[in-house]
């Protein structure tokens, strides 16, 4: 029973997404997800603490993001370091073969408040991880928080573009482009406020 | 039974906070909250769709925030308009007599994942409302999103300071100060990225 199952989390996520689309998140049980994946309920709970978590990969993204920020060149500014983190996510998670799955997942998430709440908290956690990674590069606290906040916005912009394109640009280049646009908008916004206050 | 109850939502929130502190969020039922407030379960559900929502005021904050942004002078820049929105929140919700309650509420929220998830989604909703209010003042989409994102960060900074002070500064002045600091940090971050990319 407890033998190793190749890519059990991935099979569970795929089975869950199918079932959530077919009958809705509320009408699907963990047992049904496990059965559809050809696995047991106890295998499910070895990887995920609850039903919602099956669409969130169990937190693997944090390490890749943090490592991507840490490994940016020492002379890179904070936004450039965040670009390194988003690049790493693109290479590891937001790959071309995940684009269709990610779009379907997004639609399921948007249809369910519980899932959107979980996603909202994940996003806060990922932003906090960016802040810590930037702190370790020497960025003072508010500098790190502003950078992480702008980085999270660029991530959101790039992700929406990425799941909306058919075999177009990869996530990494889209994220760099979005970061440049967010940076330009931030310069514009801070200039406007100077003129009027 | 269905007669008007003076400040029923406020009494329910106060009763809920007491009970969550005494026995934990999970170990408290809606019936117990209603009883402690001297009200009925059906009165509870007239104001709140579920147990979590009792600590979130049923969405009244959005209107005040949006109206505060809309009523900023026409010549005000987007960050200044957001300052108007945060001022309005300070006058209406984050008043001196709410400071202790807000600090207790924050501690209860931080101790429970379900509540933190609800709060995270509320925050996304409030940020989206700021974006829409800024759009209506003529800010293009990414300008509005960057402004709202920086505004939400300043709100968070000011709120933490506000609940941490004893009868010190009001929320409005703290929010203006936080917005100025966030703006300065954004200028710093965007300059740094220019130097290195």
Interface residues (C-beta under 8 A of the other chain):
Chain A: X75 X76 X77 X78 X79 X80 X113 X116 X117 X118 X120 X121 X123 X124 X142 X143 X145 X146 X147 X149 X150 X152 X153 X157 X181 X182 X183 X185 X186 X187 X188 X189 X190 X192 X193 X194 X195 X196 X197
Chain B: X75 X76 X77 X78 X79 X80 X113 X116 X117 X118 X120 X121 X123 X124 X142 X143 X145 X146 X147 X149 X150 X152 X153 X157 X181 X182 X183 X185 X186 X187 X188 X189 X190 X192 X193 X194 X195 X196 X197
